[in-house]
Amino acid sequence: MPYGLNMSQASHKMQKDDAIKLLHYALDRGINFFDTARLYGESETIMGEAFAGMRQDVILTSKCKHFRLPDGSLPAASDLKKIMTDSLHESLRELRTDCIDVYMLHYGDLEILELEEVYELFSIFQQEGLIRYPGVSVYEPEETKKALDKDFWKVIQLPFNLMDQKQGEHFHQASAQGVGLVVRSVLMRGLLTDKSFQLHPALKDVQAHLHTYRKLYTDDSQTLASLAMKFAASIPEVSSVLVGFDKVEFVQEALSIFNGDYLNANDLKMAKSMSYPDQSFLNLAQWDKNGWL
């Protein structure tokens, strides 16, 4: 499905055969960790077909459906269990597997992270061999803190990038507890690239801040995207960095960037000091609602 800035009018979607070829291309070149979800369009179905017969070569992460009701409330315990159980079995069927390596709550907010039914059900899924490790996808640092304090989740997926580093305050605790951190939004939907965006006037300070990262470039061919990806990969507590691609060239570019040669200690320290001054303002979902994107 389309993903990025200015996607309200986007209609482009990869053809299934092209997507499968691209997945095979990535796998053949050593990329073995793939992230999907029940709510990501046809992604699970396509991955299931692409990796049929080679399941042992890939690590799959998927996420259950959201289960908040339209009015924002949570369903009764019995309904909640049915939603989660049905969602898992749908994922298993579409992915053509009998076990998902990392199975996640798709956005565990503070209230959801307190639901005992969730922990009971994930424990059952694990005991039955349907999932290997329980994980949770979060947005806010306080959700990460709550997830870590529960000492149950083995993987946490969270947003983290050059601009928005507020989640970093909990990385040490995650590492100490042996919790894997999977970082998303490393390019902020394409904002942290060298594409020419003329942002809404309300975002003029954001646009100005993007230009300050040029002082971190190590050579004339450096790009903001490569800097952003190398920055995320330079954080020792980060287990995996999620990037999307719909062209072979993007896979090739990612492989050239994630080559083990990342920011040195001084450059990493400087990059950490250059996060956006008002971290709470960095809310792309709210910017969308405001009509700024």
LINGIZI-V91719 format. One line per field, one symbol per residue. ss: DSSP state (2 for helix, 1 for strand, 0 for the rest). phi: phi as a letter, one per 30 degrees, with the letter a starting at -180 (. if undefined). psi: psi as a letter, one per 30 degrees, with the letter a starting at -180 (. if undefined). A space follows every 50 residues. Layout:
ss: ???
phi: ???
psi: ???
//
This chain:
ss: 00000000000000022222222222220000111000000022222222 00002220111110000100000100222222222222222222200001 11111000000222022222222222200011111110002222222222 00001111100000022222222222000111110002220000000000 22222222222222220000000222222222220001111000000222 2222222000000022222222200000222002222222000
phi: .daldhcdcdbdbddeddddddddddddcjdbcbcbaecchceddddedd cdibedcbcccbbdddbddedjdcddeddeddeddddddddedddhbcac dbccdcicdddddcddddddddddedddidbdbdbbcbcceddddddddd hbdcbbcadaaedccddddcdddeddcicdccccidchijddbcddccde edcddddddedddddcdcadcdbddddddddddddddddbcdbcabbedd ddddddddciccddeddddddddcddecddddbdddeeddicc
psi: lkkalhgegkfkkkkeeeeeeeeeeeefgfjgjkkalfgibgeeeeeeee gkfgeffljkklkllkgklfgflklleeeeeeeeeeeeeeeeeefhlgkk ejkkkijjleeeffjeeeeeeeeeeeefgflekklkklekefeeeeeeff hekfkkklkkaeejgffffgeeeeeefgkkkjklhfghgfehlgljkjlk ffgeeeeeeeffffffkflffkleeeeeeeeeffjffkekkkklkgkeee eeeeefeigfjakleeeeeeeffglkeieffijeeeeeefgf.
//
